């Protein structure tokens, strides 16, 4: 069974981190390595993660990153993974059942460095699927039409080649990473 690392940056995520982690553990057809990177939380995030580590031994690791921001936490996470395929997941998001296996199959079939996914936004009873544009360059230019952090799947090779996330960007982090990957080819 192939292994996929899920990197979850966590900042004051005590109220939602369990849901994110359990959505990863429910993925079928892949072995999941979960790396949670605490990014200066001041709530009970570390305690909740420690409880999860004890409940699911050998499945979850906790790393602390003292540089502020999700890009630094994501970079710390993927640089400490053993898997060749990386899933980034925000602590307040969750993976739909079967997501990792479906996208892994696409990466393997097309010998791709990444797969751009279609995120499902849920706000109360409202559900919206963001359309991914066929022309990726236009999708990048028009914001969220090029996938989002939790919808895409990356090879660690491609992340290494572009140096991962840019640490000092506070908005448009996904777009920056996608542009670096697209420029690389």
N, C-alpha and C positions, 0 to 999 in steps of 0.2 A: 504494500500500500504506500502510495506516495505521500510525502510530508509537505505540508504548507505551514509557513509561519504566519501567525496573525499578530500584528503589532498594534497595541492599543495605547495611545498616549492618554494619560489620565490626570486631569486637574480638577480637584474638588468634585470627584465623580462617585462619591459614596452611594448616592441615591440611584445610580443607573448602571454601574459597572457590572453587577451580577447578571443583569439581563443581556448585556453585550457578550460577556464571557460564555454564558450558557448557550447563546445562539451559535457560538463557535463550536462548542463541545457537541452540539446536536448534528453537526455536519456529517453526512455519511459518505463512505467511499474514499476518504482521505484521512491521514493522520494529522492532527492539528497540534502545533507547537505555539502556545500563547505566551507572548512577551508583553507584559504590561509595564509601561514606563511612567512612573509617577513624576509629574512635572511641578514640584513645589506645592503640593496640596496642603491646605490648612484644615481640611475637614477630616473625616474618618476613612478616607480612601484606602490608606495603607492597611488599616485594620480589616476592612471588608475584603481586600485582596488576600491578606494573610489567611483569613477564613476560607476563601476559595482555594488557595493553595493546599490547605489541609484537607478540604473536601475532595479535591481532585489531584492527588499526589502524582508528580511527574509530568503534569500537563501544563502547568502555569509557572512562569518566572516573573519576579518583580525586580525591576531595575529603577534606580533613582537618577533623574537628570536634573541638574540644578540650573542649566540655562533655561531661560523663560521661553515658552512657546511650543506649540505642537510640532513645528518642523524639526526643532532640536530633539524633541522626544522621539519622533519618528525615525530620525537618523540614528539615534542611539539604539533604538529597537532593532532595526534591520541589520545594523552592524554587529549585533550580538545574536543573530539567528543561525541555526545550522541548516535550515531548509534553503532550497534553491528558488522557491516561489514564495512571494510575499503578498499578504493581504493586509492593507491598512484599514483599521476600523476605529472610528471615533467612539469614545466611551459611552456616548448617548445614542449610538446607532446599534443596529443588530443585523445579522446576516439572515437572509431568507433560507429555508431548507434547500439543500442541494446546490447552493450557489457556488461553492468552492469546486465541487466535482465537475459541474457543467463548464465553468471557466477553465479549469485545468485541462479538460478534454479539448477545448478550443485552442489553448496554447500549444498543446502537443500536436494536434491535427495540423495547425497552420505554421508550426515551428516559429511561433511569435515570441517576442520579448515582453509583451503585455497584451491584456485584453481590456477593452473599455466596456464597462457595463452600464446598464440603464438603472438609475436609482429610483426607488419608490419612496416618495415623500408622504408621510402620514402625519396629519395634524387633526387629532380628534377623530371624527368620522370621515374626514376628507382624505382621499388618496389620490395622488397625482404621480404618473409615470413621466419622468423627464425624457423627452425624445433625444436620442443620440444622433447627431447629423452624420450622414454618410461621408461627407467631405470633412475630415477631421480638422483641417485648418480653419474652415468656416465655423465649425463647432467650438473651437478654442476662441475665435474672435467674438463669438456670441455667447460667451459665458458658460452656463451649465449644460451646454449641448455637446460636451466632450467627456461625459462621465464625471464622477465625483470620487473623492477619496475612498469611500467605503464600497463603491460599485466596481472599481477597477482591480485588476490582479497583475502583479509585476514579477519579472524575473529579477533575481538579485544581481545577475550579470549586468542588466541594463541600468540598474540603480548605481552600481559601482562605476560604470562608464561615465555617467553624468554627475557623479558626486552626491546623488540623493537630493534631498530637499534643501532649499536655500534658507538658512536659519533666520535671517533678519527680515523676512517678508511676513507681515502680519495678515494680509488679505491677498487672495488670489494665489495661494500656495499651490493648489492643484494645477492651475493654468501654467504657472511657472515651471513645475516639474514636467508637465506634458510638452511644453515648448522645448525644453531641453532634450527630452526624449525624441521628439519629432525632428529637431535639427540634427540629431545624431543619426537619424534614419530609421 
